[in-house]
Amino acid sequence: MPAVPILMLPLLLLSSSLVRAEGEPFVTLSEAEERAATRAASVTVAQLAERAAEARVLQAKSAFYPSLSASTSVLVWNDAMEVSFIDSGSSSTGTLDCTLFAAPDNVLCYTLQGMIEGFSTPIEVRKQVTTSSSVRVVEPLTGLLTAREAVGAARDQADAASHGVDQAIHEARYQAADAWYLSLEAEKQQEIGRAQVKGLEARVAIAQVGMDAGVGTKNDLLQVQLALAQARQSIIQSELLTRMAWGRLGLATGTDGTPVRPAPTEDPGLRANPGTEDALVERALSHRPDLAALTAQAAAAEASARMLEIGRYPQVSAMGIYTHTTGSSFMSEPDSGYLGATADWTIWAWGRQKQGLAAAHLVADQLQAQLRGARSGVRLEVHNRLLTLEAARAALDVADTAIGQAEENVRILEKRQEAGTATMADLLDADTALVRARTNQSNTRFEGHRAEIALERAVGVPLWSKESP
């Protein structure tokens, strides 16, 4: 086995890994966008935020309903408490001898005797263990106004979270499409490089035959071999960039970074503008999910400020309490309850409420200012994306023309080199110019496609049919 230079080992390993990467799964542009819309981590995070916002709406709605609370207390005393009105052991209270009285006077005597015995019997007024259980129902009447604003603010936040999901999906689709075109561009560069290597290999063979026949020089052969070596090195670099682009595409489509390849497709060319700049700006202002989310956040901030304003009013609440008591029965009812109302008004709180309200209004004003700035930014973004797309179309026309000129230049120099009026260096320069022209054409085409999807991102809605990439 021939020895392999140490410096060539990384290139050989890279080449073998790139060969294995040829088996990576393919994905079309529409498939890449759909996978990103359902699998991207940013979309999952936005969906969880939306669910949390919806839960806060239900939480805010609960403020409309009365609160119900229950409490129980248990007391264990040292001993039970008893009371008697006549001390049976006192000398002043003896037993009446009703036999000394004849009827009917003895009837009154016996009655008095029974009363004396009853008052002298101890009465338990408190047991050793007493319990008290209460149920309390409170309906904050002023709080109904606060609850209305709280529900409105929570709904606005839920709307903002819903638009946040739309924005995450929109952004994920754009990132996937951008990575798809970058991968396709990298593969095209690799294809151009391989074509260059193939052409140079043919030129090496021709130069070798010419030198053997005595019509060529060793210098011509060395120049072509050097150009071939440089082209092969460029191929290795382009293969590395291609592999990295596949990994980015896989990550954009919701994988863990596993490489995914763009499916081969026919390029339909750059498409015409989908409308005037004014029309596209209006569509962007109406459909951009990030603007909609910011609008909802501003509305929520205003509702929160109104809620704090209501908090400065007297807080009136209706109240009902029912209590059941055991273990203490002397001159008390075991069951009791009442209905009433309470009013609580914080007259002075050292400016806390006033400053809190002022801060809430400032937050609302800040979001409104942010919204105005974002709308201005959208107008500029749409304008710039249109300019970029128009420039890409113009550049592509120039690049297409340059391809024909470079090919004709190579054909002429091949004839001249065969006739001996041009050197091999001149021919190789023409080959390099042709490769540059093809590379520039490829770059310009894919920059135009990326400008198209960037314009869609700026407007916030699809602008062209997805049947063609």
C-alpha positions as CSV (number, residue, x, y, z in Angstrom):
1,M,0.0,0.0,0.0
2,P,1.5,3.4,-1.0
3,A,2.3,5.8,1.8
4,V,-0.1,8.6,2.3
5,P,1.3,12.0,3.4
6,I,0.1,13.1,6.8
7,L,-1.3,16.3,5.5
8,M,-3.6,14.4,3.1
9,L,-5.2,12.4,5.9
10,P,-7.8,15.0,6.9
11,L,-8.8,15.5,3.3
12,L,-9.2,11.8,2.8
13,L,-11.3,11.5,5.9
14,L,-13.4,14.5,4.8
15,S,-13.9,13.0,1.4
16,S,-15.1,9.6,2.8
17,S,-17.6,11.4,5.1
18,L,-18.9,13.4,2.2
19,V,-19.4,10.2,0.2
20,R,-21.5,8.8,3.1
21,A,-23.5,12.0,3.2
22,E,-24.7,11.4,-0.3
23,G,-27.2,9.0,1.3
24,E,-28.9,11.8,3.4
25,P,-32.7,12.1,2.9
26,F,-34.0,14.6,0.4
27,V,-36.6,17.3,1.2
28,T,-38.5,19.6,-1.1
29,L,-38.9,23.3,-0.4
30,S,-42.5,22.9,0.6
31,E,-41.7,19.9,2.8
32,A,-38.9,21.9,4.5
33,E,-41.2,24.7,5.3
34,E,-44.0,22.5,6.6
35,R,-41.5,20.5,8.8
36,A,-40.1,23.7,10.2
37,A,-43.6,25.0,10.9
38,T,-44.4,22.0,13.1
39,R,-41.1,20.9,14.5
40,A,-39.0,24.0,15.1
41,A,-38.2,24.6,18.8
42,S,-39.2,28.3,18.5
43,V,-42.7,27.2,17.4
44,T,-43.0,24.9,20.4
45,V,-42.0,27.6,22.8
46,A,-44.5,30.0,21.3
47,Q,-47.3,27.4,21.5
48,L,-46.6,26.9,25.2
49,A,-46.6,30.6,25.8
50,E,-50.0,30.7,24.1
51,R,-51.4,28.0,26.3
52,A,-50.2,29.8,29.4
53,A,-51.8,33.0,28.2
54,E,-55.1,31.2,27.6
55,A,-54.9,29.8,31.2
56,R,-54.5,33.4,32.5
57,V,-57.7,34.4,30.7
58,L,-59.6,31.7,32.7
59,Q,-57.8,32.9,35.8
60,A,-59.0,36.5,35.2
61,K,-62.6,35.4,34.5
62,S,-62.7,33.7,38.0
63,A,-62.7,37.2,39.5
64,F,-66.3,37.6,38.4
65,Y,-67.5,34.9,40.7
66,P,-67.9,35.2,44.5
67,S,-65.2,33.8,46.7
68,L,-66.1,31.0,49.1
69,S,-64.0,30.3,52.1
70,A,-64.4,28.0,55.1
71,S,-62.7,28.0,58.5
72,T,-62.9,25.7,61.6
73,S,-61.5,26.2,65.1
74,V,-61.2,23.6,67.8
75,L,-60.5,24.6,71.4
76,V,-59.6,22.1,74.3
77,W,-60.1,23.7,77.7
78,N,-58.7,22.5,81.1
79,D,-62.2,21.3,82.1
80,A,-65.8,21.9,81.3
81,M,-67.5,25.0,82.7
82,E,-70.7,24.5,84.8
83,V,-72.9,27.1,86.6
84,S,-75.7,26.8,89.2
85,F,-77.9,29.6,90.5
86,I,-78.4,28.1,94.0
87,D,-75.7,26.4,96.0
88,S,-77.3,23.2,97.2
89,G,-74.7,23.0,100.0
90,S,-75.7,26.4,101.5
91,S,-77.4,26.4,104.8
92,S,-79.9,29.0,103.6
93,T,-81.3,26.6,101.1
94,G,-82.7,23.5,102.8
95,T,-85.3,21.0,101.7
96,L,-88.9,22.1,102.4
97,D,-90.9,19.7,104.5
98,C,-94.2,19.8,102.6
99,T,-95.8,17.3,104.9
100,L,-96.4,20.1,107.3
101,F,-98.9,21.6,104.9
102,A,-102.3,20.3,104.3
103,A,-103.7,20.1,100.9
104,P,-104.0,22.2,98.7
105,D,-101.2,24.2,100.3
106,N,-98.8,21.4,100.0
107,V,-99.0,21.7,96.1
108,L,-97.4,25.1,96.2
109,C,-94.8,23.7,98.6
110,Y,-93.9,20.9,96.3
111,T,-93.7,23.3,93.3
112,L,-91.3,25.5,95.2
113,Q,-89.3,22.5,96.3
114,G,-88.8,21.4,92.6
115,M,-87.7,24.9,91.6
116,I,-85.1,25.0,94.3
117,E,-83.8,21.6,93.3
118,G,-83.6,22.7,89.6
119,F,-81.7,26.0,90.3
120,S,-79.3,24.1,92.5
121,T,-78.5,21.5,89.8
122,P,-75.3,22.6,87.9
123,I,-75.7,23.6,84.2
124,E,-72.9,22.9,81.7
125,V,-72.3,26.1,79.8
126,R,-69.1,25.1,78.0
127,K,-67.8,21.6,77.3
128,Q,-64.1,20.8,77.5
129,V,-63.9,20.7,73.7
130,T,-65.6,23.4,71.7
131,T,-65.7,23.8,67.9
132,S,-66.7,26.6,65.6
133,S,-67.1,26.3,61.8
134,S,-67.8,29.2,59.5
135,V,-68.6,29.6,55.8
136,R,-67.9,33.0,54.2
137,V,-69.1,34.2,50.8
138,V,-67.7,37.5,49.5
139,E,-68.6,39.2,46.2
140,P,-66.4,42.3,45.5
141,L,-68.8,44.7,43.8
142,T,-66.2,47.2,42.8
143,G,-63.9,44.3,41.8
144,L,-66.4,43.4,39.0
145,L,-65.1,46.5,37.2
146,T,-61.5,45.6,37.8
147,A,-62.2,42.0,36.7
148,R,-63.7,43.3,33.4
149,E,-60.5,45.1,32.6
150,A,-58.3,42.2,33.8
151,V,-60.1,39.8,31.5
152,G,-59.7,42.3,28.7
153,A,-56.0,42.6,29.4
154,A,-55.6,38.8,29.6
155,R,-57.4,38.3,26.3
156,D,-55.2,40.9,24.6
157,Q,-52.2,39.0,26.0
158,A,-53.6,35.8,24.7
159,D,-54.1,37.4,21.3
160,A,-50.5,38.6,21.4
161,A,-49.4,35.0,22.2
162,S,-51.4,33.6,19.4
163,H,-49.8,36.1,17.0
164,G,-46.5,35.1,18.5
165,V,-47.2,31.6,17.4
166,D,-47.9,32.8,13.9
167,Q,-44.7,34.9,13.9
168,A,-42.7,31.8,15.1
169,I,-44.2,29.7,12.3
170,H,-43.6,32.5,9.7
171,E,-40.0,32.9,10.9
172,A,-39.3,29.1,11.0
173,R,-40.6,28.7,7.4
174,Y,-38.4,31.5,6.3
175,Q,-35.3,30.0,8.0
176,A,-36.0,26.6,6.4
177,A,-36.5,28.1,2.9
178,D,-33.3,30.2,3.3
179,A,-31.3,27.1,4.4
180,W,-32.9,25.1,1.6
181,Y,-31.7,27.6,-1.0
182,L,-28.2,27.9,0.6
183,S,-27.9,24.1,0.4
184,L,-28.9,24.1,-3.2
185,E,-26.5,26.9,-3.9
186,A,-23.7,24.9,-2.2
187,E,-24.5,21.8,-4.3
188,K,-24.5,23.9,-7.5
189,Q,-21.0,25.3,-6.6
190,Q,-19.8,21.8,-6.0
191,E,-21.2,20.8,-9.4
192,I,-19.4,23.7,-11.1
193,G,-16.2,22.7,-9.4
194,R,-16.5,19.1,-10.5
195,A,-17.1,20.2,-14.1
196,Q,-14.0,22.3,-13.9
197,V,-12.0,19.4,-12.6
198,K,-13.3,17.2,-15.4
199,G,-12.3,19.8,-18.0
200,L,-8.9,20.2,-16.5
201,E,-8.3,16.5,-16.4
202,A,-9.1,16.5,-20.2
203,R,-6.6,19.3,-20.7
204,V,-3.9,17.5,-18.7
205,A,-4.4,14.5,-21.0
206,I,-4.2,16.7,-24.1
207,A,-1.1,18.5,-22.8
208,Q,0.6,15.1,-22.1
209,V,-0.1,13.9,-25.6
210,G,1.2,17.2,-27.0
211,M,4.4,17.0,-25.0
212,D,4.9,13.4,-26.0
213,A,4.4,14.4,-29.6
214,G,6.9,17.3,-29.3
215,V,4.3,20.0,-30.0
216,G,3.8,20.9,-26.3
217,T,6.1,21.8,-23.5
218,K,6.7,20.6,-20.0
219,N,5.7,24.0,-18.7
220,D,2.3,23.7,-20.4
221,L,1.7,20.3,-18.7
222,L,2.8,21.6,-15.3
223,Q,0.5,24.7,-15.6
224,V,-2.5,22.5,-16.3
225,Q,-1.6,20.0,-13.5
226,L,-1.2,22.9,-11.1
227,A,-4.6,24.3,-12.1
228,L,-6.1,20.8,-11.7
229,A,-4.7,20.5,-8.2
230,Q,-6.1,23.9,-7.2
231,A,-9.5,22.9,-8.6
232,R,-9.5,19.7,-6.6
233,Q,-8.7,21.6,-3.4
234,S,-11.6,23.9,-4.1
235,I,-13.8,20.9,-4.5
236,I,-12.9,19.7,-1.0
237,Q,-13.7,23.1,0.4
238,S,-17.0,23.2,-1.5
239,E,-17.9,19.7,-0.3
240,L,-17.3,20.8,3.3
241,L,-19.5,23.9,2.8
242,T,-22.2,21.7,1.3
243,R,-22.1,19.3,4.2
244,M,-22.4,22.2,6.6
245,A,-25.4,23.6,4.6
246,W,-27.1,20.2,4.8
247,G,-26.7,20.3,8.6
248,R,-28.2,23.8,8.8
249,L,-31.1,22.7,6.7
250,G,-31.7,19.7,9.0
251,L,-31.6,22.0,12.0
252,A,-34.0,24.5,10.4
253,T,-36.5,21.7,9.6
254,G,-36.7,20.6,13.2
255,T,-34.1,17.8,13.5
256,D,-31.3,17.7,16.0
257,G,-28.9,18.8,13.3
258,T,-29.0,15.6,11.3
259,P,-28.1,16.6,7.7
260,V,-30.9,16.9,5.2
261,R,-30.5,17.5,1.4
262,P,-32.6,19.7,-0.8
263,A,-34.4,17.6,-3.4
264,P,-33.3,18.2,-7.0
265,T,-35.6,20.6,-8.8
266,E,-35.9,22.6,-12.0
267,D,-35.2,26.2,-11.5
268,P,-38.1,28.4,-12.9
269,G,-36.0,31.5,-12.7
270,L,-36.7,34.7,-10.7
271,R,-40.4,35.7,-10.6
272,A,-42.0,39.1,-11.2
273,N,-42.9,41.4,-8.4
274,P,-46.2,40.4,-6.8
275,G,-47.4,44.0,-6.6
276,T,-46.5,47.6,-6.2
277,E,-44.5,48.7,-3.2
278,D,-47.5,50.6,-1.7
279,A,-49.7,47.5,-2.1
280,L,-47.0,45.3,-0.5
281,V,-46.5,47.7,2.4
282,E,-50.3,47.8,3.1
283,R,-50.3,44.0,3.1
284,A,-47.4,43.9,5.5
285,L,-49.0,46.4,7.9
286,S,-52.2,44.3,7.9
287,H,-50.7,40.8,8.0
288,R,-47.4,40.9,9.8
289,P,-47.9,38.7,12.9
290,D,-45.3,40.6,14.9
291,L,-47.1,43.9,14.3
292,A,-50.4,42.2,15.4
293,A,-48.7,40.8,18.5
294,L,-47.3,44.3,19.4
295,T,-50.8,45.8,18.8
296,A,-52.4,43.3,21.2
297,Q,-49.6,43.9,23.8
298,A,-50.3,47.7,23.6
299,A,-54.0,47.1,24.1
300,A,-53.3,44.8,27.1
301,A,-51.1,47.6,28.7
302,E,-53.9,50.1,28.3
303,A,-56.4,47.7,30.0
304,S,-53.9,47.2,32.8
305,A,-53.7,51.0,33.3
306,R,-57.5,51.2,33.5
307,M,-57.6,48.4,36.0
308,L,-55.2,50.3,38.3
309,E,-57.4,53.4,37.9
310,I,-60.4,51.5,39.2
311,G,-58.3,50.3,42.1
312,R,-58.2,53.8,43.4
313,Y,-62.0,53.8,44.0
314,P,-63.6,52.6,47.2
315,Q,-63.7,48.8,47.2
316,V,-67.2,47.7,48.1
317,S,-68.0,44.0,48.7
318,A,-71.1,42.1,49.6
319,M,-70.6,39.5,52.3
320,G,-72.4,36.6,53.9
321,I,-71.3,34.5,56.8
322,Y,-72.8,31.3,58.4
323,T,-71.4,29.9,61.6
324,H,-72.1,26.6,63.4
325,T,-70.9,26.3,67.1
326,T,-70.7,23.2,69.3
327,G,-69.6,22.7,72.8
328,S,-70.9,26.1,74.1
329,S,-74.6,26.2,74.4
330,F,-75.6,28.4,77.3
331,M,-77.6,31.4,76.1
332,S,-76.2,31.0,72.5
333,E,-77.5,29.7,69.2
334,P,-75.6,26.8,67.6
335,D,-76.3,28.2,64.2
336,S,-76.0,31.9,63.2
337,G,-75.4,34.0,60.1
338,Y,-75.6,37.5,58.6
339,L,-75.6,39.3,55.3
340,G,-74.0,42.7,54.8
341,A,-71.6,44.9,52.9
342,T,-68.1,46.2,53.5
343,A,-66.3,49.2,52.1
344,D,-62.6,49.7,52.0
345,W,-61.0,52.9,50.7
346,T,-57.3,53.6,50.8
347,I,-57.3,57.4,51.0
348,W,-53.6,57.9,51.3
349,A,-50.8,55.5,50.4
350,W,-47.9,57.9,50.0
351,G,-48.3,58.1,46.3
352,R,-48.0,54.3,45.7
353,Q,-51.2,54.1,43.7
354,K,-50.6,57.3,41.8
355,Q,-47.1,56.4,40.8
356,G,-48.1,52.8,39.9
357,L,-50.9,54.2,37.6
358,A,-48.4,56.7,36.0
359,A,-46.0,53.8,35.4
360,A,-48.7,51.7,33.7
361,H,-49.6,54.6,31.4
362,L,-46.0,55.0,30.5
363,V,-45.7,51.3,29.6
364,A,-48.7,51.7,27.4
365,D,-47.2,54.8,25.7
366,Q,-43.9,52.9,25.3
367,L,-45.6,50.1,23.5
368,Q,-47.5,52.5,21.3
369,A,-44.2,54.2,20.4
370,Q,-42.6,50.8,19.7
371,L,-45.5,49.9,17.5
372,R,-45.1,53.1,15.5
373,G,-41.4,52.5,15.1
374,A,-42.1,48.9,14.0
375,R,-44.5,50.0,11.4
376,S,-42.0,52.4,10.0
377,G,-39.4,49.6,10.0
378,V,-41.7,47.4,8.1
379,R,-42.2,50.0,5.4
380,L,-38.4,50.3,5.0
381,E,-37.9,46.6,5.0
382,V,-40.4,46.0,2.2
383,H,-38.7,48.8,0.2
384,N,-35.2,47.4,0.7
385,R,-36.3,43.8,-0.1
386,L,-37.9,45.0,-3.4
387,L,-34.7,46.8,-4.3
388,T,-32.7,43.7,-3.5
389,L,-34.9,41.6,-5.7
390,E,-34.8,44.0,-8.6
391,A,-31.0,44.3,-8.3
392,A,-30.8,40.5,-8.4
393,R,-32.8,40.3,-11.6
394,A,-30.6,42.9,-13.3
395,A,-27.5,41.1,-12.1
396,L,-28.7,37.8,-13.3
397,D,-29.3,39.2,-16.8
398,V,-25.7,40.4,-16.8
399,A,-24.4,37.1,-15.5
400,D,-26.4,35.1,-18.2
401,T,-24.8,37.3,-20.9
402,A,-21.3,36.9,-19.3
403,I,-21.6,33.1,-19.5
404,G,-21.9,33.2,-23.3
405,Q,-19.1,35.6,-23.6
406,A,-16.8,33.5,-21.4
407,E,-17.6,30.3,-23.4
408,E,-16.9,32.0,-26.7
409,N,-13.6,33.3,-25.3
410,V,-12.6,29.8,-24.3
411,R,-13.5,28.5,-27.8
412,I,-11.4,31.2,-29.5
413,L,-8.4,30.6,-27.2
414,E,-8.6,26.8,-27.8
415,K,-8.3,27.4,-31.5
416,R,-5.5,29.9,-31.0
417,Q,-3.6,27.6,-28.7
418,E,-3.9,24.8,-31.2
419,A,-2.5,27.2,-33.8
420,G,0.3,28.2,-31.5
421,T,-0.8,31.9,-31.3
422,A,-1.9,31.6,-27.6
423,T,-0.2,30.1,-24.6
424,M,-1.6,27.5,-22.2
425,A,-1.6,30.2,-19.5
426,D,-4.0,32.3,-21.7
427,L,-6.3,29.3,-22.1
428,L,-6.2,28.5,-18.4
429,D,-7.1,32.1,-17.7
430,A,-10.1,31.8,-20.0
431,D,-11.1,28.6,-18.2
432,T,-10.9,30.4,-14.9
433,A,-13.0,33.3,-16.2
434,L,-15.6,30.8,-17.4
435,V,-15.8,29.2,-14.0
436,R,-16.1,32.6,-12.3
437,A,-18.9,33.5,-14.7
438,R,-20.8,30.3,-14.0
439,T,-20.2,30.7,-10.2
440,N,-21.4,34.3,-10.4
441,Q,-24.5,33.3,-12.3
442,S,-25.3,30.6,-9.8
443,N,-24.7,32.9,-6.8
444,T,-26.8,35.6,-8.4
445,R,-29.7,33.3,-9.1
446,F,-29.8,31.9,-5.6
447,E,-29.4,35.4,-4.1
448,G,-32.5,36.3,-6.1
449,H,-34.5,33.3,-4.8
450,R,-33.4,34.2,-1.2
451,A,-34.5,37.8,-2.0
452,E,-37.9,36.5,-2.9
453,I,-38.4,34.6,0.3
454,A,-37.0,37.6,2.2
455,L,-39.7,39.8,0.6
456,E,-42.3,37.2,1.7
457,R,-40.9,37.4,5.2
458,A,-41.1,41.2,5.1
459,V,-44.7,41.2,3.9
460,G,-45.8,38.4,6.3
461,V,-47.8,36.3,3.8
462,P,-46.9,34.0,0.8
463,L,-46.6,36.1,-2.4
464,W,-46.1,33.4,-5.1
465,S,-47.4,30.0,-5.8
466,K,-45.6,27.3,-3.9
467,E,-45.9,24.9,-6.9
468,S,-42.5,26.1,-8.1
469,P,-39.6,26.9,-5.9
